[in-house]
Amino acid sequence: MTRTDSKILFTALGFLAVVVMGESAKKDGAKRAMALAGLIEAFCHTAHPDLFIDNAPDDAIDTAALDRMIEELKEGELQIGKLDALRTDKVLLRHIYNRLLQRHRIYATDRMMADETEHFLHEEINHSVGPSC
């Protein structure tokens, strides 16, 4: 889902909530809908931050290109120079990492997710990384 898609969805949900409130909510309905959309978005970001890839612009994330690159990485077709470039391109690296997390959710078992959760918790303990990162 692109950033624009999510904004439309949050606004539609806010509008729906105002409509459901009935006649008393019609005054300043658009303002109320936008306020509710902001609350819905904040909740979704808090509840599922992994679903939002860096709040990047819509055209910045080409999932098909990321998928092709991931397949090339898996097949070992990228030369050493490209791997070095990948390590220095923090934005691309973050997009690939987030895409791999999205793809992983498709096939991950409960045991796999538990193991990875434990791994990430150990990393945070060992690196003294707090929740503000």
VMD Tcl script that builds the backbone (N, CA, C; Angstrom):
set m [mol new atoms 399]
animate dup $m
set s [atomselect $m all]
$s set {name element resname resid chain x y z} {
  {N N MET 1 A 0.849 -1.163 0.000}
  {CA C MET 1 A 0.000 0.000 0.000}
  {C C MET 1 A 0.900 1.233 0.000}
  {N N THR 2 A 0.626 2.151 -0.894}
  {CA C THR 2 A 1.422 3.366 -0.960}
  {C C THR 2 A 0.989 4.345 0.124}
  {N N ARG 3 A 1.774 5.377 0.292}
  {CA C ARG 3 A 1.450 6.414 1.276}
  {C C ARG 3 A 0.113 7.077 0.940}
  {N N THR 4 A -0.115 7.340 -0.341}
  {CA C THR 4 A -1.376 7.938 -0.773}
  {C C THR 4 A -2.542 6.995 -0.494}
  {N N ASP 5 A -2.358 5.707 -0.785}
  {CA C ASP 5 A -3.413 4.717 -0.507}
  {C C ASP 5 A -3.783 4.722 0.968}
  {N N SER 6 A -2.769 4.732 1.821}
  {CA C SER 6 A -3.061 4.692 3.258}
  {C C SER 6 A -3.762 5.976 3.702}
  {N N LYS 7 A -3.359 7.128 3.173}
  {CA C LYS 7 A -4.029 8.388 3.527}
  {C C LYS 7 A -5.500 8.361 3.111}
  {N N ILE 8 A -5.771 7.832 1.917}
  {CA C ILE 8 A -7.149 7.735 1.443}
  {C C ILE 8 A -7.948 6.806 2.354}
  {N N LEU 9 A -7.353 5.669 2.699}
  {CA C LEU 9 A -8.036 4.718 3.567}
  {C C LEU 9 A -8.335 5.327 4.940}
  {N N PHE 10 A -7.349 5.995 5.549}
  {CA C PHE 10 A -7.554 6.593 6.860}
  {C C PHE 10 A -8.623 7.673 6.807}
  {N N THR 11 A -8.611 8.475 5.751}
  {CA C THR 11 A -9.612 9.532 5.600}
  {C C THR 11 A -11.003 8.925 5.407}
  {N N ALA 12 A -11.093 7.870 4.608}
  {CA C ALA 12 A -12.385 7.212 4.394}
  {C C ALA 12 A -12.917 6.629 5.699}
  {N N LEU 13 A -12.050 6.034 6.494}
  {CA C LEU 13 A -12.481 5.492 7.782}
  {C C LEU 13 A -12.943 6.608 8.721}
  {N N GLY 14 A -12.222 7.725 8.704}
  {CA C GLY 14 A -12.635 8.872 9.518}
  {C C GLY 14 A -13.977 9.410 9.074}
  {N N PHE 15 A -14.181 9.500 7.747}
  {CA C PHE 15 A -15.465 9.956 7.203}
  {C C PHE 15 A -16.577 9.000 7.602}
  {N N LEU 16 A -16.320 7.693 7.490}
  {CA C LEU 16 A -17.321 6.696 7.864}
  {C C LEU 16 A -17.710 6.832 9.334}
  {N N ALA 17 A -16.712 7.056 10.186}
  {CA C ALA 17 A -17.002 7.217 11.617}
  {C C ALA 17 A -17.888 8.432 11.859}
  {N N VAL 18 A -17.647 9.526 11.144}
  {CA C VAL 18 A -18.471 10.728 11.300}
  {C C VAL 18 A -19.896 10.454 10.827}
  {N N VAL 19 A -20.045 9.749 9.710}
  {CA C VAL 19 A -21.371 9.424 9.189}
  {C C VAL 19 A -22.133 8.551 10.184}
  {N N VAL 20 A -21.451 7.588 10.778}
  {CA C VAL 20 A -22.086 6.687 11.738}
  {C C VAL 20 A -22.538 7.445 12.983}
  {N N MET 21 A -21.843 8.531 13.329}
  {CA C MET 21 A -22.222 9.318 14.507}
  {C C MET 21 A -23.573 10.001 14.336}
  {N N GLY 22 A -24.038 10.140 13.104}
  {CA C GLY 22 A -25.376 10.677 12.867}
  {C C GLY 22 A -25.419 12.175 12.681}
  {N N GLU 23 A -26.625 12.715 12.807}
  {CA C GLU 23 A -26.896 14.124 12.545}
  {C C GLU 23 A -26.068 15.068 13.411}
  {N N SER 24 A -25.809 14.683 14.654}
  {CA C SER 24 A -25.077 15.574 15.558}
  {C C SER 24 A -23.639 15.800 15.104}
  {N N ALA 25 A -23.119 14.910 14.276}
  {CA C ALA 25 A -21.725 15.032 13.835}
  {C C ALA 25 A -21.581 15.792 12.522}
  {N N LYS 26 A -22.683 16.150 11.874}
  {CA C LYS 26 A -22.600 16.803 10.568}
  {C C LYS 26 A -21.954 18.182 10.632}
  {N N LYS 27 A -22.140 18.867 11.762}
  {CA C LYS 27 A -21.493 20.166 11.907}
  {C C LYS 27 A -19.990 19.926 12.011}
  {N N ASP 28 A -19.227 20.583 11.184}
  {CA C ASP 28 A -17.774 20.395 11.125}
  {C C ASP 28 A -17.410 18.944 10.814}
  {N N GLY 29 A -18.220 18.293 9.991}
  {CA C GLY 29 A -18.002 16.881 9.659}
  {C C GLY 29 A -16.652 16.610 9.015}
  {N N ALA 30 A -16.246 17.465 8.078}
  {CA C ALA 30 A -14.958 17.256 7.401}
  {C C ALA 30 A -13.803 17.394 8.386}
  {N N LYS 31 A -13.918 18.393 9.261}
  {CA C LYS 31 A -12.872 18.601 10.266}
  {C C LYS 31 A -12.792 17.397 11.212}
  {N N ARG 32 A -13.943 16.887 11.617}
  {CA C ARG 32 A -13.969 15.715 12.497}
  {C C ARG 32 A -13.404 14.482 11.789}
  {N N ALA 33 A -13.783 14.318 10.512}
  {CA C ALA 33 A -13.296 13.165 9.745}
  {C C ALA 33 A -11.775 13.195 9.639}
  {N N MET 34 A -11.206 14.369 9.370}
  {CA C MET 34 A -9.743 14.483 9.247}
  {C C MET 34 A -9.058 14.231 10.589}
  {N N ALA 35 A -9.673 14.711 11.670}
  {CA C ALA 35 A -9.098 14.459 12.997}
  {C C ALA 35 A -9.117 12.963 13.308}
  {N N LEU 36 A -10.228 12.309 12.991}
  {CA C LEU 36 A -10.317 10.859 13.206}
  {C C LEU 36 A -9.339 10.108 12.306}
  {N N ALA 37 A -9.168 10.583 11.067}
  {CA C ALA 37 A -8.206 9.949 10.161}
  {C C ALA 37 A -6.800 10.000 10.756}
  {N N GLY 38 A -6.458 11.132 11.359}
  {CA C GLY 38 A -5.150 11.257 12.009}
  {C C GLY 38 A -4.990 10.291 13.171}
  {N N LEU 39 A -6.060 10.138 13.948}
  {CA C LEU 39 A -6.026 9.188 15.070}
  {C C LEU 39 A -5.903 7.750 14.573}
  {N N ILE 40 A -6.641 7.416 13.512}
  {CA C ILE 40 A -6.580 6.067 12.946}
  {C C ILE 40 A -5.168 5.789 12.431}
  {N N GLU 41 A -4.590 6.754 11.724}
  {CA C GLU 41 A -3.231 6.577 11.195}
  {C C GLU 41 A -2.228 6.399 12.333}
  {N N ALA 42 A -2.341 7.217 13.360}
  {CA C ALA 42 A -1.417 7.110 14.495}
  {C C ALA 42 A -1.539 5.743 15.159}
  {N N PHE 43 A -2.774 5.262 15.301}
  {CA C PHE 43 A -2.974 3.940 15.889}
  {C C PHE 43 A -2.334 2.863 15.028}
  {N N CYS 44 A -2.562 2.921 13.717}
  {CA C CYS 44 A -1.997 1.912 12.813}
  {C C CYS 44 A -0.467 1.941 12.832}
  {N N HIS 45 A 0.122 3.128 12.864}
  {CA C HIS 45 A 1.583 3.240 12.939}
  {C C HIS 45 A 2.108 2.636 14.240}
  {N N THR 46 A 1.367 2.826 15.313}
  {CA C THR 46 A 1.784 2.289 16.603}
  {C C THR 46 A 1.594 0.773 16.664}
  {N N ALA 47 A 0.450 0.306 16.180}
  {CA C ALA 47 A 0.132 -1.115 16.261}
  {C C ALA 47 A 0.926 -1.955 15.267}
  {N N HIS 48 A 1.209 -1.409 14.080}
  {CA C HIS 48 A 1.906 -2.166 13.035}
  {C C HIS 48 A 2.933 -1.296 12.320}
  {N N PRO 49 A 3.991 -0.863 13.006}
  {CA C PRO 49 A 4.964 0.024 12.369}
  {C C PRO 49 A 5.687 -0.629 11.197}
  {N N ASP 50 A 5.777 -1.959 11.189}
  {CA C ASP 50 A 6.469 -2.653 10.119}
  {C C ASP 50 A 5.731 -2.583 8.786}
  {N N LEU 51 A 4.486 -2.197 8.805}
  {CA C LEU 51 A 3.719 -2.102 7.564}
  {C C LEU 51 A 3.969 -0.796 6.823}
  {N N PHE 52 A 4.623 0.150 7.482}
  {CA C PHE 52 A 4.857 1.460 6.885}
  {C C PHE 52 A 6.339 1.602 6.597}
  {N N ILE 53 A 6.713 1.544 5.336}
  {CA C ILE 53 A 8.117 1.592 4.954}
  {C C ILE 53 A 8.573 3.040 4.885}
  {N N ASP 54 A 9.143 3.524 5.972}
  {CA C ASP 54 A 9.797 4.832 6.023}
  {C C ASP 54 A 8.966 6.011 5.532}
  {N N ASN 55 A 7.671 5.858 5.435}
  {CA C ASN 55 A 6.823 6.942 4.938}
  {C C ASN 55 A 7.358 7.528 3.634}
  {N N ALA 56 A 7.868 6.674 2.785}
  {CA C ALA 56 A 8.474 7.117 1.530}
  {C C ALA 56 A 7.395 7.574 0.548}
  {N N PRO 57 A 7.762 8.458 -0.394}
  {CA C PRO 57 A 6.803 8.859 -1.411}
  {C C PRO 57 A 6.377 7.639 -2.237}
  {N N ASP 58 A 5.205 7.744 -2.854}
  {CA C ASP 58 A 4.635 6.616 -3.591}
  {C C ASP 58 A 5.585 6.054 -4.644}
  {N N ASP 59 A 6.277 6.921 -5.375}
  {CA C ASP 59 A 7.105 6.445 -6.472}
  {C C ASP 59 A 8.496 5.999 -6.017}
  {N N ALA 60 A 8.794 6.106 -4.732}
  {CA C ALA 60 A 10.125 5.763 -4.256}
  {C C ALA 60 A 10.298 4.266 -4.045}
  {N N ILE 61 A 9.202 3.532 -3.926}
  {CA C ILE 61 A 9.288 2.111 -3.632}
  {C C ILE 61 A 8.690 1.326 -4.791}
  {N N ASP 62 A 9.543 0.644 -5.523}
  {CA C ASP 62 A 9.111 -0.220 -6.617}
  {C C ASP 62 A 9.287 -1.648 -6.128}
  {N N THR 63 A 8.197 -2.236 -5.614}
  {CA C THR 63 A 8.315 -3.563 -5.006}
  {C C THR 63 A 8.754 -4.616 -6.021}
  {N N ALA 64 A 8.340 -4.471 -7.263}
  {CA C ALA 64 A 8.762 -5.445 -8.284}
  {C C ALA 64 A 10.277 -5.379 -8.471}
  {N N ALA 65 A 10.829 -4.172 -8.509}
  {CA C ALA 65 A 12.286 -4.026 -8.651}
  {C C ALA 65 A 13.001 -4.572 -7.415}
  {N N LEU 66 A 12.427 -4.305 -6.237}
  {CA C LEU 66 A 13.023 -4.857 -5.015}
  {C C LEU 66 A 12.983 -6.380 -5.034}
  {N N ASP 67 A 11.867 -6.946 -5.476}
  {CA C ASP 67 A 11.754 -8.401 -5.549}
  {C C ASP 67 A 12.783 -8.984 -6.517}
  {N N ARG 68 A 12.975 -8.319 -7.662}
  {CA C ARG 68 A 13.990 -8.796 -8.620}
  {C C ARG 68 A 15.382 -8.745 -7.996}
  {N N MET 69 A 15.671 -7.655 -7.308}
  {CA C MET 69 A 16.980 -7.512 -6.678}
  {C C MET 69 A 17.186 -8.580 -5.603}
  {N N ILE 70 A 16.151 -8.859 -4.841}
  {CA C ILE 70 A 16.240 -9.893 -3.805}
  {C C ILE 70 A 16.516 -11.248 -4.441}
  {N N GLU 71 A 15.832 -11.541 -5.548}
  {CA C GLU 71 A 16.068 -12.816 -6.233}
  {C C GLU 71 A 17.506 -12.900 -6.741}
  {N N GLU 72 A 18.030 -11.789 -7.268}
  {CA C GLU 72 A 19.426 -11.762 -7.718}
  {C C GLU 72 A 20.382 -11.995 -6.551}
  {N N LEU 73 A 20.077 -11.377 -5.417}
  {CA C LEU 73 A 20.916 -11.580 -4.234}
  {C C LEU 73 A 20.881 -13.043 -3.794}
  {N N LYS 74 A 19.705 -13.642 -3.832}
  {CA C LYS 74 A 19.572 -15.045 -3.436}
  {C C LYS 74 A 20.336 -15.965 -4.379}
  {N N GLU 75 A 20.351 -15.622 -5.658}
  {CA C GLU 75 A 21.026 -16.453 -6.645}
  {C C GLU 75 A 22.511 -16.132 -6.748}
  {N N GLY 76 A 22.979 -15.111 -6.026}
  {CA C GLY 76 A 24.392 -14.747 -6.036}
  {C C GLY 76 A 24.857 -14.114 -7.328}
  {N N GLU 77 A 23.915 -13.491 -8.062}
  {CA C GLU 77 A 24.269 -12.915 -9.352}
  {C C GLU 77 A 24.842 -11.504 -9.258}
  {N N LEU 78 A 24.808 -10.893 -8.095}
  {CA C LEU 78 A 25.355 -9.540 -7.964}
  {C C LEU 78 A 26.860 -9.611 -7.746}
  {N N GLN 79 A 27.581 -8.786 -8.466}
  {CA C GLN 79 A 29.027 -8.752 -8.310}
  {C C GLN 79 A 29.405 -8.070 -7.005}
  {N N ILE 80 A 30.666 -8.281 -6.605}
  {CA C ILE 80 A 31.171 -7.710 -5.353}
  {C C ILE 80 A 30.950 -6.202 -5.325}
  {N N GLY 81 A 31.201 -5.503 -6.411}
  {CA C GLY 81 A 31.018 -4.050 -6.457}
  {C C GLY 81 A 29.594 -3.640 -6.151}
  {N N LYS 82 A 28.636 -4.403 -6.663}
  {CA C LYS 82 A 27.233 -4.087 -6.404}
  {C C LYS 82 A 26.881 -4.358 -4.948}
  {N N LEU 83 A 27.458 -5.402 -4.379}
  {CA C LEU 83 A 27.210 -5.680 -2.967}
  {C C LEU 83 A 27.775 -4.571 -2.095}
  {N N ASP 84 A 28.965 -4.072 -2.441}
  {CA C ASP 84 A 29.545 -2.956 -1.692}
  {C C ASP 84 A 28.669 -1.711 -1.816}
  {N N ALA 85 A 28.150 -1.472 -3.011}
  {CA C ALA 85 A 27.270 -0.322 -3.220}
  {C C ALA 85 A 25.999 -0.465 -2.399}
  {N N LEU 86 A 25.482 -1.690 -2.316}
  {CA C LEU 86 A 24.282 -1.938 -1.525}
  {C C LEU 86 A 24.531 -1.622 -0.055}
  {N N ARG 87 A 25.703 -1.978 0.440}
  {CA C ARG 87 A 26.028 -1.721 1.850}
  {C C ARG 87 A 26.135 -0.224 2.145}
  {N N THR 88 A 26.506 0.565 1.160}
  {CA C THR 88 A 26.655 2.002 1.391}
  {C C THR 88 A 25.388 2.790 1.067}
  {N N ASP 89 A 24.469 2.198 0.323}
  {CA C ASP 89 A 23.212 2.865 -0.020}
  {C C ASP 89 A 22.183 2.537 1.060}
  {N N LYS 90 A 22.179 3.352 2.104}
  {CA C LYS 90 A 21.333 3.084 3.273}
  {C C LYS 90 A 19.844 3.059 2.929}
  {N N VAL 91 A 19.406 3.911 2.018}
  {CA C VAL 91 A 17.986 3.962 1.670}
  {C C VAL 91 A 17.581 2.666 0.968}
  {N N LEU 92 A 18.364 2.255 -0.028}
  {CA C LEU 92 A 18.058 1.011 -0.733}
  {C C LEU 92 A 18.143 -0.184 0.207}
  {N N LEU 93 A 19.146 -0.196 1.050}
  {CA C LEU 93 A 19.309 -1.288 2.009}
  {C C LEU 93 A 18.085 -1.390 2.918}
  {N N ARG 94 A 17.593 -0.252 3.392}
  {CA C ARG 94 A 16.405 -0.248 4.259}
  {C C ARG 94 A 15.171 -0.750 3.496}
  {N N HIS 95 A 15.031 -0.349 2.229}
  {CA C HIS 95 A 13.896 -0.813 1.429}
  {C C HIS 95 A 13.959 -2.326 1.215}
  {N N ILE 96 A 15.144 -2.843 0.920}
  {CA C ILE 96 A 15.286 -4.293 0.732}
  {C C ILE 96 A 14.987 -5.026 2.036}
  {N N TYR 97 A 15.520 -4.519 3.115}
  {CA C TYR 97 A 15.286 -5.133 4.426}
  {C C TYR 97 A 13.790 -5.175 4.742}
  {N N ASN 98 A 13.110 -4.044 4.568}
  {CA C ASN 98 A 11.673 -3.980 4.845}
  {C C ASN 98 A 10.872 -4.878 3.905}
  {N N ARG 99 A 11.288 -4.958 2.644}
  {CA C ARG 99 A 10.607 -5.838 1.692}
  {C C ARG 99 A 10.780 -7.299 2.099}
  {N N LEU 100 A 11.980 -7.659 2.540}
  {CA C LEU 100 A 12.203 -9.029 3.010}
  {C C LEU 100 A 11.322 -9.345 4.216}
  {N N LEU 101 A 11.153 -8.371 5.108}
  {CA C LEU 101 A 10.261 -8.580 6.252}
  {C C LEU 101 A 8.820 -8.796 5.786}
  {N N GLN 102 A 8.379 -8.019 4.803}
  {CA C GLN 102 A 7.028 -8.190 4.270}
  {C C GLN 102 A 6.857 -9.575 3.657}
  {N N ARG 103 A 7.841 -9.985 2.856}
  {CA C ARG 103 A 7.761 -11.286 2.200}
  {C C ARG 103 A 7.797 -12.410 3.229}
  {N N HIS 104 A 8.574 -12.218 4.278}
  {CA C HIS 104 A 8.719 -13.237 5.315}
  {C C HIS 104 A 7.385 -13.527 6.002}
  {N N ARG 105 A 6.552 -12.478 6.178}
  {CA C ARG 105 A 5.271 -12.654 6.847}
  {C C ARG 105 A 4.363 -13.635 6.124}
  {N N ILE 106 A 4.588 -13.821 4.827}
  {CA C ILE 106 A 3.742 -14.705 4.028}
  {C C ILE 106 A 3.919 -16.166 4.439}
  {N N TYR 107 A 5.152 -16.553 4.722}
  {CA C TYR 107 A 5.412 -17.964 4.991}
  {C C TYR 107 A 5.887 -18.263 6.414}
  {N N ALA 108 A 6.084 -17.254 7.216}
  {CA C ALA 108 A 6.629 -17.466 8.562}
  {C C ALA 108 A 5.666 -18.253 9.440}
  {N N THR 109 A 6.213 -19.248 10.106}
  {CA C THR 109 A 5.424 -20.004 11.081}
  {C C THR 109 A 5.498 -19.281 12.417}
  {N N ASP 110 A 4.644 -19.676 13.335}
  {CA C ASP 110 A 4.692 -19.080 14.672}
  {C C ASP 110 A 6.067 -19.298 15.298}
  {N N ARG 111 A 6.637 -20.476 15.093}
  {CA C ARG 111 A 7.959 -20.784 15.657}
  {C C ARG 111 A 9.026 -19.867 15.059}
  {N N MET 112 A 8.966 -19.640 13.752}
  {CA C MET 112 A 9.932 -18.750 13.097}
  {C C MET 112 A 9.822 -17.332 13.651}
  {N N MET 113 A 8.591 -16.856 13.817}
  {CA C MET 113 A 8.404 -15.502 14.344}
  {C C MET 113 A 8.880 -15.409 15.786}
  {N N ALA 114 A 8.640 -16.456 16.568}
  {CA C ALA 114 A 9.109 -16.464 17.957}
  {C C ALA 114 A 10.631 -16.443 18.008}
  {N N ASP 115 A 11.281 -17.237 17.149}
  {CA C ASP 115 A 12.745 -17.265 17.110}
  {C C ASP 115 A 13.310 -15.904 16.711}
  {N N GLU 116 A 12.699 -15.264 15.718}
  {CA C GLU 116 A 13.182 -13.957 15.279}
  {C C GLU 116 A 12.926 -12.886 16.329}
  {N N THR 117 A 11.803 -12.968 17.002}
  {CA C THR 117 A 11.524 -12.019 18.081}
  {C C THR 117 A 12.577 -12.146 19.165}
  {N N GLU 118 A 12.894 -13.371 19.518}
  {CA C GLU 118 A 13.944 -13.605 20.518}
  {C C GLU 118 A 15.281 -13.055 20.036}
  {N N HIS 119 A 15.601 -13.288 18.761}
  {CA C HIS 119 A 16.852 -12.782 18.181}
  {C C HIS 119 A 16.923 -11.257 18.273}
  {N N PHE 120 A 15.845 -10.565 17.887}
  {CA C PHE 120 A 15.828 -9.104 17.927}
  {C C PHE 120 A 15.917 -8.583 19.365}
  {N N LEU 121 A 15.268 -9.267 20.282}
  {CA C LEU 121 A 15.353 -8.851 21.682}
  {C C LEU 121 A 16.785 -8.988 22.203}
  {N N HIS 122 A 17.449 -10.085 21.852}
  {CA C HIS 122 A 18.855 -10.249 22.250}
  {C C HIS 122 A 19.731 -9.159 21.631}
  {N N GLU 123 A 19.458 -8.826 20.368}
  {CA C GLU 123 A 20.211 -7.743 19.724}
  {C C GLU 123 A 20.031 -6.429 20.464}
  {N N GLU 124 A 18.807 -6.130 20.850}
  {CA C GLU 124 A 18.562 -4.878 21.565}
  {C C GLU 124 A 19.267 -4.866 22.913}
  {N N ILE 125 A 19.257 -5.991 23.594}
  {CA C ILE 125 A 19.954 -6.079 24.883}
  {C C ILE 125 A 21.452 -5.885 24.683}
  {N N ASN 126 A 22.019 -6.558 23.691}
  {CA C ASN 126 A 23.469 -6.503 23.451}
  {C C ASN 126 A 23.937 -5.157 22.924}
  {N N HIS 127 A 23.075 -4.452 22.215}
  {CA C HIS 127 A 23.474 -3.168 21.620}
  {C C HIS 127 A 22.907 -1.966 22.357}
  {N N SER 128 A 22.227 -2.209 23.459}
  {CA C SER 128 A 21.622 -1.135 24.249}
  {C C SER 128 A 20.776 -0.209 23.402}
  {N N VAL 129 A 20.008 -0.793 22.498}
  {CA C VAL 129 A 19.137 -0.008 21.631}
  {C C VAL 129 A 17.786 0.095 22.310}
  {N N GLY 130 A 17.322 1.321 22.453}
  {CA C GLY 130 A 16.036 1.539 23.091}
  {C C GLY 130 A 14.922 1.642 22.090}
  {N N PRO 131 A 13.686 1.788 22.547}
  {CA C PRO 131 A 12.527 1.847 21.653}
  {C C PRO 131 A 12.464 3.127 20.835}
  {N N SER 132 A 13.285 4.109 21.105}
  {CA C SER 132 A 13.217 5.370 20.366}
  {C C SER 132 A 13.936 5.304 19.031}
  {N N CYS 133 A 14.564 4.197 18.716}
  {CA C CYS 133 A 15.316 4.089 17.455}
  {C C CYS 133 A 14.425 3.827 16.275}
}
mol reanalyze $m
mol bondsrecalc $m
mol representation Tube
mol addrep $m
